[in-house]
Amino acid sequence: MSVDSLAFDSVLGLCQHQHRRIVLGVLAAEQRSVTFNDLTQAILKYNHQRPISEASEDVLTEIRLSLHHVHLPKLAAAGLINYDTEKELVEPSEQFDQTQPTLSTILTADPSLDTPMKL
């Protein structure tokens, strides 16, 4: 297997969960650091089709916990993002920029997401 196909398989695996696809889509569209709260709102918008003001506390807690404990650490461990837990900021890494063509293809293929994604 070539290095390119390994990279593609890794990116494809990271995009397996919709929350991670939303995070990556927002970062691709924004091209800047975004807050943890911005990502929570984006997941509500694209996955739950509702604004944060209409979300139950249980749904918000579930999204925040999954972002903090599962999805953002997984993306950070893969080197696609930098996640500052103290400032609650997420920013694309250099590796994110290198994989953006592959990410764009995967995100565009997701029928549940409108790309480019806007906050």
Legacy VTK file of the C-alpha trace (Angstrom):
# vtk DataFile Version 3.0
C-alpha trace
ASCII
DATASET POLYDATA
POINTS 119 float
0.000 0.000 0.000
1.360 3.427 -0.887
1.878 6.264 1.543
-0.907 8.228 -0.190
-3.445 5.448 0.281
-2.464 5.105 3.942
-2.989 8.825 4.378
-6.344 8.586 2.618
-7.414 5.629 4.770
-6.420 7.514 7.917
-8.357 10.617 6.896
-11.336 8.487 5.905
-11.259 6.811 9.332
-11.147 10.185 11.079
-14.175 11.315 9.061
-16.197 8.276 10.078
-18.204 10.162 12.723
-20.387 13.087 11.683
-19.250 15.287 14.594
-15.658 15.059 13.343
-16.792 15.801 9.772
-18.571 18.908 11.057
-15.501 20.042 13.018
-13.268 19.546 9.966
-15.794 21.224 7.672
-16.005 24.291 9.905
-12.220 24.549 10.119
-11.922 24.168 6.339
-14.470 26.934 5.756
-13.205 29.307 8.437
-9.422 28.805 7.980
-8.844 30.148 11.495
-9.137 29.191 15.143
-12.656 28.529 16.351
-13.993 28.211 19.864
-15.314 25.091 21.504
-18.684 26.856 21.707
-18.598 27.589 17.942
-18.137 23.887 17.264
-20.962 22.950 19.646
-23.249 25.362 17.792
-22.159 24.004 14.403
-22.956 20.438 15.483
-26.385 21.562 16.664
-26.963 23.342 13.364
-25.798 20.562 11.029
-26.553 17.420 13.041
-29.611 18.429 15.076
-30.975 21.203 12.802
-31.603 23.628 15.640
-29.993 26.720 17.206
-28.347 26.514 20.603
-31.239 28.438 22.195
-33.609 25.541 21.347
-31.355 22.698 22.483
-31.935 20.839 25.717
-29.203 20.853 28.324
-28.863 17.079 27.910
-28.126 17.418 24.177
-25.620 20.223 24.806
-23.882 18.200 27.508
-23.689 15.139 25.252
-22.169 17.175 22.398
-19.675 18.959 24.641
-18.555 15.761 26.355
-18.122 13.901 23.075
-16.151 16.793 21.586
-13.903 17.217 24.615
-13.271 13.545 25.406
-13.510 11.797 22.025
-13.580 13.802 18.822
-11.157 16.690 19.410
-8.516 14.474 21.091
-8.761 12.012 18.187
-8.257 14.785 15.607
-5.417 16.278 17.676
-3.694 12.893 18.039
-3.821 12.512 14.252
-2.176 15.924 13.906
-5.055 17.600 12.035
-5.867 20.141 14.735
-4.354 21.915 17.699
-6.723 21.911 20.673
-6.050 24.249 23.588
-8.254 22.901 26.370
-7.616 25.850 28.686
-8.610 28.509 26.140
-11.136 26.164 24.490
-9.734 26.969 21.054
-9.380 24.649 18.095
-7.222 25.540 15.117
-6.228 23.732 11.945
-2.665 22.424 11.883
-0.152 22.316 9.038
-1.112 18.712 8.427
-4.740 19.828 8.119
-3.729 22.093 5.252
-1.913 19.212 3.548
-4.932 16.906 3.782
-7.522 19.531 2.845
-8.047 18.239 -0.749
-8.902 14.785 0.636
-11.058 16.307 3.369
-12.926 18.431 0.839
-13.734 15.369 -1.252
-15.045 13.465 1.768
-17.035 16.408 3.135
-18.571 17.189 -0.256
-19.717 13.560 -0.549
-21.697 13.778 2.726
-25.308 14.497 1.658
-26.242 15.705 5.158
-23.743 18.592 5.137
-23.965 21.836 3.231
-20.480 22.781 2.111
-18.871 25.177 2.611
-20.006 25.117 6.213
-20.656 28.398 7.930
-20.807 29.200 11.618
LINES 1 120
119 0 1 2 3 4 5 6 7 8 9 10 11 12 13 14 15 16 17 18 19 20 21 22 23 24 25 26 27 28 29 30 31 32 33 34 35 36 37 38 39 40 41 42 43 44 45 46 47 48 49 50 51 52 53 54 55 56 57 58 59 60 61 62 63 64 65 66 67 68 69 70 71 72 73 74 75 76 77 78 79 80 81 82 83 84 85 86 87 88 89 90 91 92 93 94 95 96 97 98 99 100 101 102 103 104 105 106 107 108 109 110 111 112 113 114 115 116 117 118
